[in-house]
Amino acid sequence: AWQEDKVKMTCQSLFTRLKQPGLRRLYGKSCPHLLYAQGPGQCNVIAESFRVPVTITSVSGITVTSPDFDVFPDGYFVGGKLSIETSPGIFEQRGIQQHTGATVTMTHALANFVPGLTVNAFPACTKTIQTCHNKFNNV
């Protein structure tokens, strides 16, 4: 509250706040952690460990084809992303909506994706214990 030319503030320590009833983290059936986030209480899966270099053989709109996708079971990359470094330290990414065989469908097109180009694909997580264990070995 302002008192003429001064401000009066009432503060509460974090420890006092934590003693109050109520949820500090939302809990549910699915995992609350962000995939590839690092730090205490985070997923801590290393993105680089799951990076898959993919050489594009064809592009049609938002559909990208590469035999490198066919090595993985259908749906493996759904919810994940394709990433390309367009200049040092600058990455363009597109989400993956569908993955069947050697084909993935992106969320939207990217002009830089052309046949012969190698990009990086990263899988996503379904936020279940089964996926965490089987796909990322991170339970």
Secondary structure, DSSP 8 states (H G I E B T S, - for coil): -EETTEE------HHHHHTSSS-SS---SS--S-TT--STTS----GGGG-EEEE--EEETTEEE-TTGGGS-TTTTTT-EEEEEEETTEEEEEEEEEEETTEEEESS--TT--TT-EEEEE----SSHHHHHHTT---
